[in-house]
Amino acid sequence: MITQNDIARLTGADVYDTDGDKVGSVGEVYLDAQGGDPQWVTVRTGLFGTKETFVPLRAASYSGDRITVSYPKGKIKDAPRIDADGAVSPAEEAELYTYYGLRDGDTTAGRHAAAGYGASYDDSSAASGTARLRKYVVTEQQPVSEPVAREETAGDEGRDRR
């Protein structure tokens, strides 16, 4: 079982299918907003990892830098294309659950949020009984050195002329 303790190491981990074939690597991690356990990941597929596909972590295992999911590679690659950079609409989420043959309660305790810090959750869907996938981003400050170029001249050439 994949737990909260694994979240920091999941991004970038290799994802393998039920037959041991590599599918791609993890792009984003989605958590149960109530319990905080990882429930879904997006998997970067394609020649240069340009496509991201949502995959449930139900019955998945994690060891080292490898996640083995309970779906075959073809099923994952044919999953509905949903933009992982934006909010997932209720219709898109329902499409994912239907595609993987799941009900909301099969993979979550109710609501989802993407792994990271400082997220907000829109609770408006809670009354309807549907889960909502939400993404948020880990933000950290990084010192950056940036070169600055300036022109200088020697002697009288650099003086103002009137």
Secondary structure, 3 states (H helix, E strand, C coil): CCCHHHHHHHCCCEEECCCCCEEEEEEEEEEECCCCCEEEEEEEECCCCCEEEEEECCCCEEECCEEECCCCHHHHHCCCCCCCCCCCCHHHHHHHHHHCCCCHHHHCCCCEEECCCCCCCCHHHHHHCCCCCCCCCCCCCCCCCCCCCCCCCCHHHHCCCC
